[in-house]
Structure formats: C-alpha cells, structure tokens
Amino acid sequence: MLAMIACLEYLRKMLYEKLAVHFLGLAKLTMN
C-alpha cells in the first residue's frame, strides 16, 4: 500500500514537471 502511494506521488511529480516545462515553453513562444 505504501509503495503504491509513493509510486503515485512520484508519477504526479513527474507529470507536474512535464506540464510546467510545457507551460514555460508556451509562455516563451507567446512572449517572442
């Protein structure tokens, strides 16, 4: 159970980082 929760937290962190990078890329494109 704990391992599953840790895995979900890890995946969520990775997803947030991917979204943040994607969002920053879009922001740069719209600024230029």
FIGUMI-543003 format. One record per residue: x, y, z of N, C-alpha, C in turn; residue in three letters; residue number from 1. Coordinates in Angstrom, 1 decimal, padded with zeros to 4 digits. Atoms other than C-alpha are relative to their C-alpha. Layout:
FIGUMI-543003
nu->X nv->Y nw->Z cau->X cav->Y caw->Z cu->X cv->Y cw->Z r->ALA k->NUM;
...
end
This chain:
FIGUMI-543003
nu->000.8 nv->-001.2 nw->000.0 cau->000.0 cav->000.0 caw->000.0 cu->000.9 cv->001.3 cw->000.0 r->MET k->1;
nu->-000.9 nv->-001.2 nw->-000.1 cau->002.7 cav->002.5 caw->001.0 cu->000.8 cv->000.1 cw->-001.3 r->LEU k->2;
nu->-000.7 nv->-000.1 nw->001.2 cau->004.7 cav->001.6 caw->-002.1 cu->-000.8 cv->000.5 cw->-001.2 r->ALA k->3;
nu->000.9 nv->-000.5 nw->001.0 cau->001.7 cav->002.3 caw->-004.3 cu->-000.2 cv->001.5 cw->000.1 r->MET k->4;
nu->000.1 nv->-001.5 nw->-000.3 cau->001.2 cav->005.7 caw->-002.7 cu->001.2 cv->000.7 cw->-000.5 r->ILE k->5;
nu->-001.2 nv->-000.6 nw->000.4 cau->004.8 cav->006.5 caw->-003.2 cu->000.2 cv->000.1 cw->-001.5 r->ALA k->6;
nu->000.0 nv->000.0 nw->001.4 cau->004.6 cav->005.5 caw->-006.8 cu->-000.9 cv->001.0 cw->-000.6 r->CYS k->7;
nu->000.9 nv->-001.0 nw->000.5 cau->001.6 cav->007.6 caw->-007.4 cu->000.5 cv->001.4 cw->000.2 r->LEU k->8;
nu->-000.5 nv->-001.3 nw->-000.2 cau->003.2 cav->010.6 caw->-005.8 cu->001.2 cv->000.3 cw->-000.9 r->GLU k->9;
nu->-001.1 nv->-000.2 nw->001.0 cau->006.3 cav->010.1 caw->-008.0 cu->-000.5 cv->000.3 cw->-001.4 r->TYR k->10;
nu->000.6 nv->-000.2 nw->001.3 cau->004.2 cav->009.9 caw->-011.1 cu->-000.6 cv->001.4 cw->-000.1 r->LEU k->11;
nu->000.6 nv->-001.3 nw->000.0 cau->002.3 cav->013.0 caw->-010.1 cu->001.0 cv->001.1 cw->-000.1 r->ARG k->12;
nu->-001.1 nv->-001.0 nw->000.0 cau->005.5 cav->014.9 caw->-009.5 cu->000.6 cv->000.1 cw->-001.4 r->LYS k->13;
nu->-000.5 nv->000.0 nw->001.3 cau->006.8 cav->013.9 caw->-012.9 cu->-000.9 cv->000.7 cw->-001.0 r->MET k->14;
nu->001.0 nv->-000.6 nw->000.9 cau->003.6 cav->014.9 caw->-014.6 cu->000.0 cv->001.5 cw->000.2 r->LEU k->15;
nu->000.0 nv->-001.4 nw->-000.2 cau->003.6 cav->018.3 caw->-012.9 cu->001.3 cv->000.7 cw->-000.6 r->TYR k->16;
nu->-001.2 nv->-000.6 nw->000.6 cau->007.2 cav->018.9 caw->-014.0 cu->-000.1 cv->000.1 cw->-001.5 r->GLU k->17;
nu->000.2 nv->000.0 nw->001.5 cau->006.3 cav->017.9 caw->-017.6 cu->-000.9 cv->001.2 cw->-000.4 r->LYS k->18;
nu->000.9 nv->-001.1 nw->000.3 cau->003.4 cav->020.3 caw->-017.5 cu->000.6 cv->001.4 cw->000.2 r->LEU k->19;
nu->-000.7 nv->-001.3 nw->-000.3 cau->005.5 cav->023.1 caw->-016.0 cu->000.9 cv->000.3 cw->-001.2 r->ALA k->20;
nu->-000.9 nv->-000.3 nw->001.2 cau->008.1 cav->022.7 caw->-018.8 cu->-000.8 cv->000.4 cw->-001.2 r->VAL k->21;
nu->000.9 nv->-000.3 nw->001.1 cau->005.4 cav->022.6 caw->-021.4 cu->-000.6 cv->001.4 cw->000.0 r->HIS k->22;
nu->000.6 nv->-001.3 nw->-000.2 cau->003.8 cav->025.7 caw->-020.0 cu->001.0 cv->001.1 cw->-000.2 r->PHE k->23;
nu->-001.1 nv->-001.0 nw->000.2 cau->007.1 cav->027.6 caw->-019.8 cu->000.3 cv->000.1 cw->-001.5 r->LEU k->24;
nu->-000.2 nv->-000.1 nw->001.4 cau->007.7 cav->026.7 caw->-023.4 cu->-001.0 cv->000.8 cw->-000.8 r->GLY k->25;
nu->001.1 nv->-000.8 nw->000.6 cau->004.3 cav->028.1 caw->-024.4 cu->000.2 cv->001.4 cw->000.3 r->LEU k->26;
nu->-000.1 nv->-001.4 nw->-000.5 cau->004.9 cav->031.2 caw->-022.4 cu->001.1 cv->000.7 cw->-000.8 r->ALA k->27;
nu->-001.1 nv->-000.6 nw->000.8 cau->008.3 cav->031.8 caw->-024.2 cu->-000.5 cv->000.2 cw->-001.5 r->LYS k->28;
nu->000.5 nv->-000.2 nw->001.4 cau->006.6 cav->031.3 caw->-027.6 cu->-000.9 cv->001.2 cw->-000.1 r->LEU k->29;
nu->000.9 nv->-001.1 nw->000.1 cau->003.9 cav->033.8 caw->-026.9 cu->000.6 cv->001.3 cw->000.3 r->THR k->30;
nu->-000.7 nv->-001.2 nw->-000.3 cau->006.3 cav->036.3 caw->-025.5 cu->000.8 cv->000.6 cw->-001.2 r->MET k->31;
nu->-000.9 nv->-000.5 nw->001.1 cau->008.6 cav->036.4 caw->-028.5 cu->-000.8 cv->000.5 cw->-001.2 r->ASN k->32;
end
